[in-house]
């Protein structure tokens, strides 16, 4: 099994790990009520998905 010959410095490790950034999830407007929601998810405000009600809202 391969083993590193030298210890990797903290700065080198942290530079590599700094490239992995979390991006904010894109949002789209709901077709029924217009509030922002995650794509391919039911709307939390009106409970619709693909033009039909899938979650009962009170």
Backbone as CSV, one residue per row, in Angstrom:
resi,resn,N_x,N_y,N_z,CA_x,CA_y,CA_z,C_x,C_y,C_z
1,UNK,0.843,-1.183,0.000,0.000,0.000,0.000,0.887,1.245,0.000
2,UNK,0.506,2.244,-0.725,1.301,3.462,-0.834,1.220,4.278,0.446
3,UNK,2.369,4.808,0.863,2.463,5.628,2.066,3.209,6.912,1.701
4,UNK,2.744,8.093,2.176,3.448,9.327,1.876,4.866,9.310,2.440
5,UNK,5.813,9.828,1.678,7.206,9.842,2.117,7.476,10.965,3.124
6,UNK,6.818,12.096,2.947,7.013,13.238,3.845,5.665,13.673,4.421
7,UNK,5.723,14.302,5.597,4.519,14.837,6.225,4.047,16.059,5.450
8,UNK,2.731,16.149,5.218,2.183,17.298,4.505,1.964,18.438,5.495
9,UNK,2.439,19.631,5.159,2.341,20.773,6.069,0.888,21.204,6.252
10,UNK,0.641,21.916,7.345,-0.716,22.394,7.633,-1.190,23.370,6.573
11,UNK,-0.300,24.246,6.142,-0.713,25.241,5.151,-1.075,24.585,3.829
12,UNK,-0.328,23.578,3.430,-0.629,22.873,2.182,-1.963,22.131,2.287
13,UNK,-2.200,21.499,3.420,-3.461,20.794,3.637,-4.631,21.762,3.639
14,UNK,-4.466,22.876,4.331,-5.558,23.847,4.445,-5.844,24.549,3.126
15,UNK,-4.831,24.749,2.291,-5.054,25.319,0.962,-5.925,24.393,0.124
16,UNK,-5.665,23.098,0.219,-6.443,22.125,-0.545,-7.885,22.079,-0.037
17,UNK,-8.055,22.090,1.277,-9.395,22.021,1.852,-10.192,23.302,1.652
18,UNK,-9.507,24.431,1.450,-10.188,25.711,1.259,-10.920,25.771,-0.080
19,UNK,-10.549,24.914,-1.027,-11.188,24.928,-2.342,-12.603,24.352,-2.285
20,UNK,-12.919,23.549,-1.258,-14.239,22.935,-1.118,-15.152,23.904,-0.389
21,UNK,-15.857,24.728,-1.141,-16.759,25.704,-0.551,-18.204,25.276,-0.764
22,UNK,-19.018,25.558,0.210,-20.441,25.241,0.127,-21.150,26.405,-0.541
23,UNK,-21.954,26.108,-1.541,-22.712,27.148,-2.231,-24.167,27.113,-1.782
24,UNK,-24.793,28.255,-1.798,-26.196,28.349,-1.437,-27.037,27.647,-2.504
25,UNK,-28.031,26.899,-2.073,-28.890,26.165,-2.993,-29.707,27.146,-3.834
26,UNK,-29.873,26.883,-5.133,-30.657,27.802,-5.964,-32.140,27.723,-5.596
27,UNK,-32.824,28.826,-5.747,-34.258,28.841,-5.463,-35.014,29.294,-6.703
28,UNK,-36.232,28.786,-6.838,-37.117,29.165,-7.934,-38.431,29.644,-7.334
29,UNK,-39.195,30.366,-8.108,-40.489,30.869,-7.640,-41.543,29.781,-7.786
30,UNK,-42.413,29.672,-6.805,-43.525,28.720,-6.857,-44.484,29.139,-7.969
31,UNK,-45.006,28.170,-8.697,-45.922,28.466,-9.797,-47.257,29.004,-9.300
32,UNK,-47.709,28.566,-8.122,-49.011,28.961,-7.605,-48.966,30.294,-6.854
33,UNK,-48.064,30.378,-5.836,-48.086,31.560,-4.971,-46.919,32.509,-5.207
34,UNK,-45.854,32.066,-5.879,-44.747,32.948,-6.205,-43.671,33.067,-5.144
35,UNK,-43.812,32.360,-4.020,-42.767,32.428,-2.990,-41.561,31.597,-3.416
36,UNK,-40.354,31.974,-2.973,-39.176,31.190,-3.353,-39.183,29.811,-2.692
37,UNK,-38.771,28.788,-3.446,-38.718,27.418,-2.933,-37.569,26.689,-3.610
38,UNK,-37.172,25.567,-3.060,-36.125,24.755,-3.668,-36.686,24.043,-4.891
39,UNK,-35.897,23.882,-5.959,-36.402,23.192,-7.143,-36.682,21.726,-6.855
40,UNK,-37.687,21.176,-7.488,-38.101,19.780,-7.359,-38.554,19.442,-5.946
41,UNK,-39.128,20.414,-5.243,-39.668,20.207,-3.904,-41.061,20.822,-3.846
42,UNK,-41.878,20.328,-2.931,-43.201,20.911,-2.723,-43.048,22.261,-2.027
43,UNK,-43.919,23.192,-2.355,-43.890,24.526,-1.762,-44.371,24.433,-0.315
44,UNK,-43.621,25.048,0.604,-44.015,25.023,2.012,-45.159,25.974,2.307
45,UNK,-45.333,26.975,1.465,-46.363,27.978,1.709,-47.750,27.475,1.287
46,UNK,-47.853,26.987,0.053,-49.170,26.564,-0.437,-49.312,25.047,-0.564
47,UNK,-48.223,24.298,-0.462,-48.291,22.834,-0.472,-48.486,22.215,-1.842
48,UNK,-48.135,22.914,-2.921,-48.331,22.369,-4.263,-47.005,21.922,-4.860
49,UNK,-47.102,20.958,-5.762,-45.945,20.504,-6.532,-46.460,20.085,-7.900
50,UNK,-45.863,20.602,-8.938,-46.237,20.300,-10.329,-47.713,20.558,-10.590
51,UNK,-48.240,21.655,-10.010,-49.601,22.070,-10.290,-50.687,21.362,-9.495
52,UNK,-50.320,20.478,-8.563,-51.340,19.814,-7.752,-50.956,19.898,-6.292
53,UNK,-51.975,19.846,-5.429,-51.730,19.954,-3.994,-51.270,18.607,-3.444
54,UNK,-50.095,18.583,-2.826,-49.556,17.337,-2.270,-49.437,17.391,-0.761
55,UNK,-49.456,18.585,-0.168,-49.384,18.760,1.276,-50.550,19.627,1.696
56,UNK,-51.268,19.186,2.716,-52.374,19.994,3.232,-51.809,21.131,4.063
57,UNK,-52.255,22.341,3.782,-51.840,23.513,4.545,-53.055,24.061,5.275
58,UNK,-52.815,24.580,6.461,-53.936,25.099,7.229,-54.073,26.577,7.143
